[in-house]
Amino acid sequence: MRRFLSVYAGAAYLFLYLPLAVLSAFSFNSSKIATWRGFTFDWYRSVFHNRALLEGTVNSLIIAFAATVASTVIGTLAGYALWKKRSPWLTNALYMSLLAPEIVTGVALLALFQWAFRFGHLRLGLHTVILAHISFSLVYVVIVILARLRTFDPALEEAASDLGANRWQVFRHVTIPLLLPAILAAALLCFTVSFDDYVITSLVAGVDSETLPMMIYAMARKGVSPEVNALSAMITVGLGVLILVASRLERS
């Protein structure tokens, strides 16, 4: 049975990661077609000289950073409030945004922005993408914070209060330091999800706010280019490192 489980797990991981390995390998292929002709770094150099891709990368980084900061602050406070409130209805309601398909969430946000912009005379742009990313990133923060708080001993806060600390001092000097690994893990997770999002972003982005995933999708529709392979390999490695760091912080 143990040998069978090992083979089964190995097959599952091979199924998941073999496409990524093939993509990474062909990002070093000197040929533009799926036939190995030699090893080269030309496609990676080409990515860094592509102005459109660099602009998309900057947009993605701005959006991901802004959404991560806002989601982490708001989500941490929301998770702490839900832990204090201990309301199963409010907690379970968080999972609605995770269960809803991304296309439904994107259409709903687009309809909201179109309705709101009738009064403000605004247009779609980076600000609408950031707001949309905050809306779906908040849930990840709250879930991670609540998971951490389930192992939190309320007696620590009570002891600090008995020693004369007010509520703000208790929260700042006791609660936040104990939640810091979970906060950092949630922030890294938010950054990864935000940077990688395509469906919702494509619905709420303006003409001057294209992100890197949107550009990769547009390039891939014309045929898999070695530049797309190189860029996808770099994104996979970068986001994979962030996920591993977030997982390690969450367990600490």
C-alpha positions as CSV (number, residue, x, y, z in Angstrom):
1,M,0.0,0.0,0.0
2,R,2.8,2.4,0.8
3,R,4.5,1.7,-2.5
4,F,1.2,2.2,-4.3
5,L,0.6,5.6,-2.6
6,S,4.2,6.7,-3.5
7,V,3.6,5.9,-7.1
8,Y,0.2,7.5,-7.1
9,A,1.6,10.7,-5.5
10,G,4.5,10.7,-8.0
11,A,2.1,10.4,-10.9
12,A,0.0,13.2,-9.6
13,Y,2.9,15.6,-9.2
14,L,4.2,14.6,-12.7
15,F,0.8,15.4,-14.2
16,L,0.9,18.8,-12.4
17,Y,4.4,19.9,-13.1
18,L,5.5,18.2,-16.3
19,P,3.8,20.9,-18.5
20,L,5.7,23.6,-16.5
21,A,9.0,21.6,-16.9
22,V,8.4,21.4,-20.7
23,L,7.6,25.1,-20.9
24,S,10.7,26.0,-19.0
25,A,12.9,23.7,-21.1
26,F,11.6,25.2,-24.4
27,S,12.2,28.7,-23.1
28,F,15.9,27.9,-23.7
29,N,15.3,26.6,-27.1
30,S,17.0,28.5,-29.9
31,S,14.2,27.6,-32.3
32,K,10.7,29.2,-32.4
33,I,9.0,25.9,-33.0
34,A,8.6,22.9,-30.6
35,T,11.7,21.2,-31.9
36,W,15.0,21.4,-30.0
37,R,17.7,23.2,-32.0
38,G,20.1,24.3,-29.3
39,F,20.5,26.1,-25.9
40,T,20.1,29.9,-25.8
41,F,19.2,32.8,-23.4
42,D,18.1,35.0,-26.3
43,W,14.4,34.8,-25.4
44,Y,15.0,36.0,-21.9
45,R,17.0,38.9,-23.2
46,S,14.2,39.6,-25.7
47,V,11.7,39.8,-22.8
48,F,13.7,42.4,-21.0
49,H,13.9,44.5,-24.2
50,N,10.1,44.3,-24.8
51,R,8.7,47.7,-23.8
52,A,5.1,46.5,-23.7
53,L,5.9,43.6,-21.5
54,L,7.9,45.9,-19.1
55,E,4.9,48.3,-18.9
56,G,2.6,45.3,-18.2
57,T,5.0,44.1,-15.5
58,V,5.0,47.6,-13.8
59,N,1.2,47.7,-13.9
60,S,1.0,44.3,-12.4
61,L,3.5,45.1,-9.6
62,I,1.7,48.4,-8.8
63,I,-1.7,46.7,-8.6
64,A,-0.4,43.7,-6.6
65,F,1.5,45.9,-4.1
66,A,-1.4,48.3,-3.5
67,A,-4.0,45.5,-3.2
68,T,-1.7,43.5,-0.9
69,V,-1.2,46.4,1.5
70,A,-4.8,47.4,1.6
71,S,-6.1,43.8,1.9
72,T,-3.6,42.8,4.6
73,V,-4.5,45.8,6.8
74,I,-8.3,45.5,6.3
75,G,-8.3,41.7,6.4
76,T,-6.2,41.5,9.6
77,L,-8.6,43.8,11.4
78,A,-11.6,42.0,10.0
79,G,-10.3,38.6,11.0
80,Y,-9.6,39.9,14.5
81,A,-13.1,41.4,14.8
82,L,-14.7,38.1,13.6
83,W,-12.6,36.2,16.1
84,K,-13.8,38.5,18.9
85,K,-17.4,38.4,17.6
86,R,-17.4,34.6,17.2
87,S,-20.2,34.7,14.7
88,P,-20.4,31.5,12.5
89,W,-22.8,33.3,10.1
90,L,-20.4,36.1,9.3
91,T,-17.4,33.7,9.1
92,N,-19.2,31.3,6.7
93,A,-20.4,34.2,4.6
94,L,-16.7,34.9,3.7
95,Y,-16.5,31.7,1.6
96,M,-19.2,33.0,-0.8
97,S,-16.5,35.0,-2.7
98,L,-14.4,31.9,-2.9
99,L,-17.2,29.7,-4.2
100,A,-18.4,32.3,-6.8
101,P,-16.9,31.8,-10.2
102,E,-14.4,34.5,-11.2
103,I,-16.4,35.4,-14.3
104,V,-19.4,36.1,-12.1
105,T,-17.4,38.2,-9.7
106,G,-15.8,40.2,-12.5
107,V,-19.1,40.9,-14.2
108,A,-20.6,42.0,-10.9
109,L,-17.7,44.3,-10.2
110,L,-17.9,45.8,-13.7
111,A,-21.6,46.4,-13.3
112,L,-21.0,48.1,-9.9
113,F,-18.2,50.3,-11.4
114,Q,-20.4,51.3,-14.4
115,W,-23.3,52.2,-12.0
116,A,-21.0,54.2,-9.7
117,F,-19.2,56.0,-12.5
118,R,-22.4,57.5,-13.8
119,F,-22.3,59.8,-10.8
120,G,-18.5,60.3,-10.6
121,H,-17.8,60.6,-14.3
122,L,-14.8,58.2,-13.9
123,R,-13.4,55.6,-16.2
124,L,-11.9,52.1,-15.8
125,G,-8.2,52.1,-15.0
126,L,-5.6,51.0,-12.5
127,H,-7.9,52.2,-9.6
128,T,-10.7,49.9,-10.6
129,V,-8.4,46.9,-10.9
130,I,-6.9,47.6,-7.5
131,L,-10.4,47.9,-5.9
132,A,-11.4,44.6,-7.6
133,H,-8.2,42.8,-6.4
134,I,-8.8,44.1,-2.9
135,S,-12.3,42.7,-3.0
136,F,-11.2,39.1,-3.6
137,S,-7.9,39.2,-1.7
138,L,-9.5,40.2,1.6
139,V,-11.0,36.7,2.0
140,Y,-7.6,35.0,1.8
141,V,-6.2,37.4,4.5
142,V,-9.2,36.8,6.8
143,I,-9.0,33.0,6.5
144,V,-5.3,32.9,7.2
145,I,-5.7,35.3,10.2
146,L,-8.6,33.3,11.6
147,A,-6.6,30.1,11.3
148,R,-3.8,31.6,13.3
149,L,-6.2,33.0,15.9
150,R,-7.6,29.6,16.6
151,T,-4.3,28.7,18.2
152,F,-4.2,32.0,20.0
153,D,-4.6,32.0,23.8
154,P,-6.9,34.8,25.0
155,A,-5.3,34.7,28.4
156,L,-2.3,36.5,27.0
157,E,-4.4,39.6,26.2
158,E,-6.1,39.3,29.6
159,A,-2.8,39.2,31.4
160,A,-1.7,42.4,29.5
161,S,-4.9,44.1,30.5
162,D,-4.4,43.1,34.1
163,L,-1.0,44.7,34.0
164,G,-2.5,48.0,33.0
165,A,-2.3,48.0,29.2
166,N,-5.2,49.6,27.4
167,R,-6.9,47.9,24.4
168,W,-4.6,49.6,21.8
169,Q,-1.5,48.6,23.7
170,V,-2.7,45.0,24.0
171,F,-3.4,44.8,20.3
172,R,-0.1,46.5,19.3
173,H,2.3,44.8,21.7
174,V,0.7,41.4,22.3
175,T,-1.7,40.5,19.5
176,I,0.2,41.9,16.4
177,P,3.6,40.3,17.2
178,L,1.9,36.9,17.7
179,L,0.0,37.3,14.4
180,L,2.9,38.6,12.5
181,P,3.9,35.3,10.8
182,A,0.3,34.9,9.6
183,I,0.1,38.5,8.5
184,L,3.2,38.1,6.3
185,A,2.0,34.8,4.9
186,A,-1.4,36.4,4.0
187,A,0.4,39.3,2.4
188,L,2.5,37.0,0.2
189,L,-0.5,35.0,-0.7
190,C,-2.4,38.1,-1.7
191,F,0.5,39.4,-3.8
192,T,0.6,36.1,-5.6
193,V,-3.1,35.9,-6.3
194,S,-3.3,39.5,-7.4
195,F,-0.3,39.4,-9.7
196,D,-1.6,36.2,-11.4
197,D,-5.2,37.2,-11.9
198,Y,-6.5,37.4,-15.4
199,V,-10.3,36.9,-15.6
200,I,-11.5,39.6,-13.2
201,T,-8.7,42.0,-14.3
202,S,-9.6,41.7,-18.0
203,L,-13.2,42.8,-17.2
204,V,-12.4,45.8,-15.0
205,A,-9.2,47.1,-16.6
206,G,-9.0,50.2,-18.8
207,V,-7.2,50.6,-22.1
208,D,-4.1,52.0,-20.2
209,S,-4.0,49.5,-17.4
210,E,-3.2,46.2,-19.1
211,T,-1.4,43.8,-16.8
212,L,1.2,41.1,-17.5
213,P,-1.2,38.1,-17.5
214,M,-3.4,40.0,-20.0
215,M,-0.5,40.6,-22.3
216,I,0.7,37.0,-22.0
217,Y,-2.8,35.8,-22.9
218,A,-2.9,38.1,-25.9
219,M,0.5,36.8,-27.1
220,A,-0.4,33.2,-26.5
221,R,-3.5,33.5,-28.7
222,K,-1.3,34.2,-31.7
223,G,0.8,31.1,-31.0
224,V,3.1,30.0,-28.3
225,S,6.1,32.2,-28.6
226,P,9.5,31.5,-27.0
227,E,9.2,34.9,-25.3
228,V,5.9,33.7,-23.7
229,N,7.7,30.5,-22.5
230,A,10.6,32.6,-21.0
231,L,8.2,35.0,-19.3
232,S,6.0,32.2,-18.0
233,A,9.0,30.4,-16.6
234,M,10.1,33.5,-14.7
235,I,6.6,34.1,-13.3
236,T,6.3,30.5,-12.2
237,V,9.6,30.5,-10.4
238,G,9.0,33.9,-8.8
239,L,5.4,33.1,-7.6
240,G,6.5,29.6,-6.5
241,V,9.1,31.1,-4.2
242,L,6.5,33.4,-2.7
243,I,4.1,30.6,-2.1
244,L,6.8,28.5,-0.4
245,V,7.8,31.4,1.8
246,A,4.1,32.1,2.7
247,S,3.6,28.4,3.6
248,R,6.7,28.4,5.8
249,L,5.6,31.6,7.6
250,E,2.1,30.3,8.1
251,R,3.4,27.2,9.9
252,S,5.8,29.2,12.1
